[in-house]
Amino acid sequence: MARKPSKNATDELDFETTLAQLESIVHELESGDLALEDALKEFERGIQLAQAGQQRLQQAEQRIQILLQKSESAELSDYQPNE
């Protein structure tokens, strides 16, 4: 099995990469082909990735809130796609 990046490396991944790696781990675990110890290692890695992804989402939300607070005229509204 290939060596996985450390938790610090997880902190450096962007959200899309984190999500793609998490989806890959889910697929591996669902296949049932991993030995118990390998499955536990992948599960642990998945938890780290999920936490990193959640942190990225929270950071993005905070940035949006800050930007909205700086703009007095900006209001939250539902997204309306161009038709």
DSSP file (Angstrom, degrees, kcal/mol; ACC not computed):
  #  RESIDUE AA STRUCTURE BP1 BP2  ACC     N-H-->O    O-->H-N    N-H-->O    O-->H-N    TCO  KAPPA ALPHA  PHI   PSI    X-CA   Y-CA   Z-CA
    1    1 A M              0   0    0      0, 0.0     3,-0.1     0, 0.0     2,-0.0   0.000 360.0 360.0 360.0 138.7    0.0    0.0    0.0
    2    2 A A        -     0   0    0      1,-0.1     2,-0.3     0, 0.0     0, 0.0  -0.348 360.0-100.3 -68.6 147.1    1.3    3.5   -0.9
    3    3 A R        -     0   0    0      1,-0.1    -1,-0.1    -2,-0.0     0, 0.0  -0.509  38.2-136.3 -70.0 131.7    2.4    5.7    2.0
    4    4 A K        -     0   0    0     -2,-0.3    -1,-0.1     1,-0.1     0, 0.0  -0.585  24.5 -98.9 -88.3 149.9   -0.3    8.2    2.8
    5    5 A P        -     0   0    0      0, 0.0    -1,-0.1     0, 0.0     5,-0.0  -0.287  44.3-105.2 -62.7 153.9    0.5   11.9    3.5
    6    6 A S     >  -     0   0    0      1,-0.1     4,-1.7     3,-0.0     3,-0.3  -0.185  34.7 -97.3 -72.5 171.7    0.7   12.9    7.1
    7    7 A K  H  > S+     0   0    0      1,-0.2     4,-1.6     2,-0.2     5,-0.1   0.875 126.9  57.5 -59.1 -36.8   -2.0   14.9    8.9
    8    8 A N  H  > S+     0   0    0      1,-0.2     4,-0.6     2,-0.2    -1,-0.2   0.881 104.4  51.6 -61.5 -36.7    0.0   18.1    8.2
    9    9 A A  H >> S+     0   0    0     -3,-0.3     3,-0.9     1,-0.2     4,-0.6   0.858 104.2  58.0 -66.6 -34.2   -0.1   17.2    4.5
   10   10 A T  H >< S+     0   0    0     -4,-1.7     3,-1.1     1,-0.3    -1,-0.2   0.878 100.1  57.6 -60.3 -38.1   -3.9   16.9    4.9
   11   11 A D  H 3< S+     0   0    0     -4,-1.6    -1,-0.3     1,-0.2    -2,-0.2   0.731 103.7  53.9 -65.1 -21.9   -4.0   20.5    6.2
   12   12 A E  H << S+     0   0    0     -3,-0.9    -1,-0.2    -4,-0.6    -2,-0.2   0.589  86.6 102.0 -89.7 -11.7   -2.3   21.6    2.9
   13   13 A L  S << S-     0   0    0     -3,-1.1     2,-0.1    -4,-0.6    -3,-0.0  -0.435  72.1-122.5 -75.6 145.1   -4.9   20.0    0.6
   14   14 A D     >  -     0   0    0     -2,-0.1     4,-2.5     1,-0.1     5,-0.2  -0.374  32.1-101.5 -78.2 168.6   -7.6   22.1   -1.1
   15   15 A F  H  > S+     0   0    0      1,-0.2     4,-2.6     2,-0.2     5,-0.2   0.893 119.7  50.9 -60.0 -44.0  -11.2   21.2   -0.6
   16   16 A E  H  > S+     0   0    0      1,-0.2     4,-2.3     2,-0.2    -1,-0.2   0.895 112.2  46.4 -64.4 -40.9  -11.7   19.5   -3.9
   17   17 A T  H  > S+     0   0    0      2,-0.2     4,-2.5     1,-0.2     5,-0.2   0.907 112.0  51.8 -66.4 -41.9   -8.6   17.3   -3.4
   18   18 A T  H  X S+     0   0    0     -4,-2.5     4,-2.3     1,-0.2    -2,-0.2   0.928 111.5  46.8 -58.6 -46.6   -9.7   16.5    0.1
   19   19 A L  H  X S+     0   0    0     -4,-2.6     4,-2.5     2,-0.2    -2,-0.2   0.900 111.2  51.2 -64.4 -42.0  -13.2   15.5   -1.1
   20   20 A A  H  X S+     0   0    0     -4,-2.3     4,-1.9     2,-0.2    -1,-0.2   0.910 111.9  47.0 -63.1 -42.3  -11.8   13.3   -4.0
   21   21 A Q  H  X S+     0   0    0     -4,-2.5     4,-2.1     2,-0.2    -1,-0.2   0.893 111.5  51.4 -66.7 -38.8   -9.4   11.5   -1.6
   22   22 A L  H  X S+     0   0    0     -4,-2.3     4,-2.3    -5,-0.2    -2,-0.2   0.914 109.2  50.1 -63.8 -42.9  -12.3   10.9    0.9
   23   23 A E  H  X S+     0   0    0     -4,-2.5     4,-2.2     1,-0.2    -1,-0.2   0.879 109.2  52.6 -62.5 -38.2  -14.5    9.5   -1.9
   24   24 A S  H  X S+     0   0    0     -4,-1.9     4,-2.3     2,-0.2    -1,-0.2   0.907 109.3  48.8 -63.7 -42.2  -11.7    7.2   -2.9
   25   25 A I  H  X S+     0   0    0     -4,-2.1     4,-2.8     2,-0.2     5,-0.2   0.913 109.3  52.2 -64.6 -43.0  -11.3    5.9    0.6
   26   26 A V  H  X S+     0   0    0     -4,-2.3     4,-2.6     1,-0.2    -1,-0.2   0.922 109.7  49.8 -58.7 -44.0  -15.1    5.3    0.9
   27   27 A H  H  X S+     0   0    0     -4,-2.2     4,-1.4     2,-0.2    -1,-0.2   0.923 111.4  48.6 -61.3 -44.7  -15.0    3.3   -2.3
   28   28 A E  H  X>S+     0   0    0     -4,-2.3     4,-0.8     1,-0.2     5,-0.6   0.923 113.5  46.4 -61.2 -45.1  -12.0    1.2   -1.0
   29   29 A L  H ><5S+     0   0    0     -4,-2.8     3,-0.7     1,-0.2    -1,-0.2   0.889 111.1  51.7 -66.9 -38.6  -13.7    0.6    2.3
   30   30 A E  H 3<5S+     0   0    0     -4,-2.6    -1,-0.2     1,-0.2    -2,-0.2   0.770  98.8  66.0 -69.3 -24.5  -17.1   -0.3    0.7
   31   31 A S  H 3<5S-     0   0    0     -4,-1.4    -1,-0.2    -3,-0.2    -2,-0.2   0.813  92.8-145.4 -67.4 -28.2  -15.4   -2.8   -1.6
   32   32 A G  T <<5 +     0   0    0     -4,-0.8    -3,-0.1    -3,-0.7    -2,-0.1   0.612  65.3 116.7  75.5  11.4  -14.5   -5.0    1.4
   33   33 A D      < +     0   0    0     -5,-0.6     2,-0.2     2,-0.1    -4,-0.1   0.519  47.1  97.9 -90.5  -5.8  -11.2   -6.0   -0.2
   34   34 A L  S    S-     0   0    0     -6,-0.4     2,-0.1    -5,-0.1     0, 0.0  -0.563  77.2-114.8 -86.5 146.2   -8.9   -4.5    2.4
   35   35 A A     >  -     0   0    0     -2,-0.2     4,-2.9     1,-0.1     5,-0.2  -0.371  37.9-103.7 -67.2 158.0   -7.4   -6.4    5.3
   36   36 A L  H  > S+     0   0    0      1,-0.2     4,-2.4     2,-0.2     5,-0.2   0.909 120.8  47.2 -54.1 -49.1   -8.6   -5.3    8.7
   37   37 A E  H  > S+     0   0    0      1,-0.2     4,-2.0     2,-0.2    -1,-0.2   0.901 113.9  47.7 -63.1 -40.9   -5.5   -3.3    9.6
   38   38 A D  H  > S+     0   0    0      2,-0.2     4,-2.4     1,-0.2    -1,-0.2   0.892 110.7  52.2 -65.6 -39.2   -5.4   -1.6    6.2
   39   39 A A  H  X S+     0   0    0     -4,-2.9     4,-2.6     1,-0.2    -2,-0.2   0.900 109.0  50.1 -63.9 -40.5   -9.1   -0.8    6.5
   40   40 A L  H  X S+     0   0    0     -4,-2.4     4,-2.5    -5,-0.2    -1,-0.2   0.899 110.3  49.8 -64.6 -40.5   -8.5    0.8    9.9
   41   41 A K  H  X S+     0   0    0     -4,-2.0     4,-2.3     2,-0.2    -2,-0.2   0.916 112.7  46.9 -63.9 -42.5   -5.7    2.9    8.5
   42   42 A E  H  X S+     0   0    0     -4,-2.4     4,-2.6     2,-0.2    -2,-0.2   0.892 111.1  52.0 -66.2 -39.5   -7.9    4.1    5.6
   43   43 A F  H  X S+     0   0    0     -4,-2.6     4,-2.2     2,-0.2    -2,-0.2   0.928 109.9  49.1 -61.5 -44.7  -10.7    4.8    8.1
   44   44 A E  H  X S+     0   0    0     -4,-2.5     4,-2.1     1,-0.2    -2,-0.2   0.918 111.5  49.0 -61.0 -43.9   -8.4    6.9   10.2
   45   45 A R  H  X S+     0   0    0     -4,-2.3     4,-2.5     1,-0.2    -1,-0.2   0.898 109.1  53.8 -61.9 -40.6   -7.2    8.8    7.1
   46   46 A G  H  X S+     0   0    0     -4,-2.6     4,-2.7     1,-0.2    -2,-0.2   0.891 106.3  51.5 -61.6 -40.4  -10.8    9.3    6.1
   47   47 A I  H  X S+     0   0    0     -4,-2.2     4,-2.4     2,-0.2    -1,-0.2   0.919 110.1  49.6 -62.2 -43.7  -11.6   10.9    9.5
   48   48 A Q  H  X S+     0   0    0     -4,-2.1     4,-2.2     1,-0.2    -2,-0.2   0.916 112.6  47.3 -61.2 -43.3   -8.6   13.2    9.0
   49   49 A L  H  X S+     0   0    0     -4,-2.5     4,-2.7     2,-0.2    -2,-0.2   0.902 110.5  51.6 -65.6 -41.5   -9.8   14.2    5.6
   50   50 A A  H  X S+     0   0    0     -4,-2.7     4,-2.4     1,-0.2    -2,-0.2   0.909 111.1  48.0 -62.3 -41.9  -13.4   14.8    6.7
   51   51 A Q  H  X S+     0   0    0     -4,-2.4     4,-2.2     2,-0.2    -1,-0.2   0.904 111.9  49.6 -65.2 -41.0  -12.2   17.0    9.5
   52   52 A A  H  X S+     0   0    0     -4,-2.2     4,-2.2     2,-0.2    -2,-0.2   0.908 111.5  49.2 -64.4 -41.5  -10.0   19.0    7.1
   53   53 A G  H  X S+     0   0    0     -4,-2.7     4,-2.2     2,-0.2    -2,-0.2   0.909 110.2  50.4 -63.8 -42.6  -12.9   19.4    4.7
   54   54 A Q  H  X S+     0   0    0     -4,-2.4     4,-2.3     1,-0.2    -1,-0.2   0.896 109.5  51.5 -61.9 -40.6  -15.2   20.6    7.4
   55   55 A Q  H  X S+     0   0    0     -4,-2.2     4,-2.4     2,-0.2    -1,-0.2   0.911 108.3  51.3 -63.8 -42.1  -12.5   23.1    8.5
   56   56 A R  H  X S+     0   0    0     -4,-2.2     4,-2.3     1,-0.2    -2,-0.2   0.910 110.2  49.7 -61.0 -42.4  -12.2   24.4    4.9
   57   57 A L  H  X S+     0   0    0     -4,-2.2     4,-2.4     1,-0.2    -1,-0.2   0.909 110.7  49.4 -63.9 -41.8  -16.0   24.9    4.7
   58   58 A Q  H  X S+     0   0    0     -4,-2.3     4,-2.3     2,-0.2    -1,-0.2   0.895 110.5  50.7 -64.2 -39.8  -16.1   26.7    8.0
   59   59 A Q  H  X S+     0   0    0     -4,-2.4     4,-2.3     2,-0.2    -2,-0.2   0.907 110.1  49.7 -64.1 -41.4  -13.2   29.0    6.9
   60   60 A A  H  X S+     0   0    0     -4,-2.3     4,-2.3     2,-0.2    -2,-0.2   0.915 110.3  50.5 -63.4 -42.7  -15.1   29.7    3.6
   61   61 A E  H  X S+     0   0    0     -4,-2.4     4,-2.4     1,-0.2    -2,-0.2   0.906 110.0  50.1 -62.1 -41.8  -18.3   30.6    5.6
   62   62 A Q  H  X S+     0   0    0     -4,-2.3     4,-2.4     2,-0.2    -1,-0.2   0.904 109.3  51.2 -63.7 -41.0  -16.3   32.9    7.8
   63   63 A R  H  X S+     0   0    0     -4,-2.3     4,-2.5     2,-0.2    -1,-0.2   0.910 110.2  49.6 -62.3 -41.7  -14.8   34.7    4.9
   64   64 A I  H  X S+     0   0    0     -4,-2.3     4,-2.6     1,-0.2    -2,-0.2   0.928 110.3  50.1 -62.7 -45.1  -18.2   35.2    3.3
   65   65 A Q  H  X S+     0   0    0     -4,-2.4     4,-2.2     1,-0.2    -2,-0.2   0.902 111.1  49.3 -61.0 -41.1  -19.6   36.6    6.5
   66   66 A I  H  X S+     0   0    0     -4,-2.4     4,-1.8     2,-0.2    -1,-0.2   0.925 111.4  49.0 -63.6 -44.7  -16.7   39.0    6.8
   67   67 A L  H  X S+     0   0    0     -4,-2.5     4,-1.1     1,-0.2    -2,-0.2   0.899 111.9  48.9 -62.6 -40.4  -17.2   40.1    3.2
   68   68 A L  H  < S+     0   0    0     -4,-2.6     6,-0.3     1,-0.2     3,-0.2   0.876 109.2  52.3 -67.8 -36.6  -20.9   40.7    3.8
   69   69 A Q  H  < S+     0   0    0     -4,-2.2    -1,-0.2     1,-0.2    -2,-0.2   0.835 107.1  53.6 -67.6 -31.6  -20.3   42.6    6.9
   70   70 A K  H  < S+     0   0    0     -4,-1.8     2,-0.8    -5,-0.2    -1,-0.2   0.762 101.4  65.8 -73.7 -24.8  -17.9   44.9    5.1
   71   71 A S    ><  -     0   0    0     -4,-1.1     3,-0.8    -3,-0.2    -1,-0.1  -0.863  66.1-167.4-103.1 108.6  -20.4   45.7    2.4
   72   72 A E  T 3  S+     0   0    0     -2,-0.8    -1,-0.2     1,-0.2    -2,-0.0   0.808  87.3  48.4 -64.9 -29.8  -23.3   47.6    3.9
   73   73 A S  T 3  S+     0   0    0      2,-0.0     2,-0.3     0, 0.0    -1,-0.2   0.586  87.7 102.9 -89.6  -9.1  -25.5   47.1    0.9
   74   74 A A    <   +     0   0    0     -3,-0.8     2,-0.3    -6,-0.3    -3,-0.0  -0.562  47.1 179.3 -79.5 135.5  -25.0   43.4    0.5
   75   75 A E        -     0   0    0     -2,-0.3     2,-0.3     2,-0.0    -2,-0.0  -0.964  33.3-106.8-130.9 150.0  -27.8   41.1    1.7
   76   76 A L        +     0   0    0     -2,-0.3     2,-0.3    -8,-0.0     0, 0.0  -0.589  49.1 163.2 -72.6 134.4  -28.1   37.3    1.7
   77   77 A S        -     0   0    0     -2,-0.3     2,-0.1     3,-0.0     3,-0.1  -0.968  42.7 -84.2-147.4 162.4  -30.5   36.1   -1.0
   78   78 A D        -     0   0    0     -2,-0.3     2,-0.3     1,-0.1     0, 0.0  -0.377  52.4-101.7 -67.2 145.6  -31.4   32.9   -2.7
   79   79 A Y        -     0   0    0     -2,-0.1    -1,-0.1     1,-0.0     0, 0.0  -0.517  34.9-166.1 -69.3 130.6  -29.3   32.0   -5.7
   80   80 A Q        -     0   0    0     -2,-0.3     3,-0.1    -3,-0.1    -1,-0.0  -0.905  11.7-146.9-121.3 100.1  -31.1   32.8   -9.0
   81   81 A P        -     0   0    0      0, 0.0     2,-0.2     0, 0.0     0, 0.0  -0.311  28.3-100.3 -66.0 149.7  -29.4   31.2  -12.0
   82   82 A N              0   0    0      1,-0.1     0, 0.0     0, 0.0     0, 0.0  -0.521 360.0 360.0 -68.7 132.8  -29.6   33.0  -15.3
   83   83 A E              0   0    0     -2,-0.2    -1,-0.1    -3,-0.1     0, 0.0   0.407 360.0 360.0-103.4 360.0  -32.3   31.6  -17.5
